[in-house]
Amino acid sequence: MKKLCMLVALLAFAVGGYAQDEDITTFYFIRHAEKDRTDPENRDPYLTEAGRQRAKKWASTFRSTTFDAVYSTKYRRTMETARPTAENNDLEIKIYDPKHIDAASFAKENAGKTILVVGHSNTTPMFVNQILGEKKFEAMDDNDNASLFVLIMADKKLKVTRLHIE
């Protein structure tokens, strides 16, 4: 946790280096927390207790970040992961469909904002890649619930960092 706090502080310092009048857009992309795998036929499971704890941990991790919007797919596990952070920011969760997302329009619509996007092992890196305009990241391992992609857009430049938060 200390390493994460230091990294978040460094990111804030890096963003703070941009001119004050510039629009800085920051996207945080995460995959949903641990889902209940007891019924392999259930395509829309809830989170496990460990998953609910991770969702709270994400909210705690982001406690010093003021989000303008929190996006989630329509699934229970992504909504449950997004909820604590959305509640901390007094926001309603916005639903997005990763199969029908126009990343350029999404980025333009959210320009100058700080956004959390909760997705899945395949859709999260895909969405990041679409905004970057290049295939930089592969699908996540199905047990990876701890990756955080931070994408900062400023001065017409994109910077992306992938962190692993346990």
Buried (B, 14 or more C-beta within 10 A) or exposed (E): EEEBEEBBEEBEEEBEEBEEEEEBBBBBBBBBBBBBEEEEEEEEBBBBEEBBEBBBBBBBBBEEBEBBBBBBBEBBBBBBBBBBBBEBBEBEBEEBEBEEBEBEEBBEEBEEBBBBBBBBBBBBBBBBBBBBEEEEBEEBEEEEBBBBBBBBBBEEEBBBEBBEBE
